[in-house]
Amino acid sequence: MPAPSYFLELLPTFRVYPKGIPGDKIIVSLNGENGYHEMEFTEVAWAKTTLEDIKNKHGKKIIDIQRIKKEMC
């Protein structure tokens, strides 16, 4: 049975944080050429991209990384 397109569109936004709890939200604040912006990810156990991958990709552009616990969402 094919996956609904809604979930397929969301797949690129899911990330994993080591020792995290599935369902937690990760907000990465970046300083870019066009000003300040944020990326928000929902943590899932099966994702292949880690927070370290995000840190390596964006490096010095990262201003802050915030974790919002699942029970607070």
C-alpha positions in Angstrom: 0.0 0.0 0.0 1.6 3.3 -1.0 2.2 6.0 1.6 -0.2 9.0 1.5 1.4 12.0 -0.3 1.0 14.1 2.9 3.5 11.9 4.7 5.9 11.8 1.7 6.0 15.6 1.6 6.9 15.7 5.3 9.8 13.2 5.1 12.5 15.8 4.4 11.5 17.7 7.6 12.1 14.8 10.0 15.4 14.6 11.8 17.0 12.6 14.6 18.7 13.9 17.7 21.0 11.5 19.6 19.4 10.3 22.9 16.3 12.3 22.2 12.7 11.4 22.5 10.6 10.8 19.4 8.1 13.6 19.0 10.4 16.4 20.4 10.8 19.4 18.2 14.2 20.9 17.3 14.4 24.5 16.3 17.6 25.6 14.7 18.1 29.4 14.4 20.3 30.6 11.6 21.9 33.8 10.6 21.8 34.0 6.8 22.4 36.4 4.0 18.7 37.5 4.0 18.6 37.8 7.8 17.6 35.5 10.7 15.4 32.5 10.1 14.5 29.2 11.8 14.2 25.6 10.7 11.9 23.3 12.7 12.2 19.6 12.8 10.2 16.8 14.5 12.3 14.1 15.9 11.6 10.5 14.7 13.5 7.3 15.5 13.8 6.2 11.9 15.3 9.4 10.3 18.7 9.2 8.7 19.8 12.8 9.2 21.2 13.7 12.7 21.7 17.0 14.5 25.4 16.6 13.8 24.7 16.6 10.1 22.8 19.8 10.4 25.6 21.4 12.4 28.1 20.3 9.8 26.0 21.7 7.0 25.3 25.1 8.5 28.3 25.5 10.8 28.9 29.1 11.9 25.5 30.2 10.6 23.8 28.5 13.6 22.9 31.0 16.3 20.9 28.7 18.6 19.5 25.2 18.8 16.4 24.7 21.0 14.7 21.4 21.9 11.0 21.5 22.8 10.0 18.4 24.7 7.2 16.4 23.3 5.0 16.9 26.4 5.3 20.7 26.0 4.2 20.7 22.3 
